[in-house]
């Protein structure tokens, strides 16, 4: 089952289909570094946070934000 998330990429949110059900799986699927902080809906989330269809996701690593 896939869901659609809105991933921050180059300063804009773009729609992306993913098969991940939580932040930890998303890290593996789209290769987010383990050192990066993942924000869902503007709040830093841990790996066990469940993703919902339509979620707005961004991550920060080395003072950069992107996808």
Buried (B, 14 or more C-beta within 10 A) or exposed (E): EEBEBBBBEEEEBEEBEBEBEBBBBBBEEBEBEEEBBBBBEEEEBEEEBEBEEEBEBBBBBEEEBBB
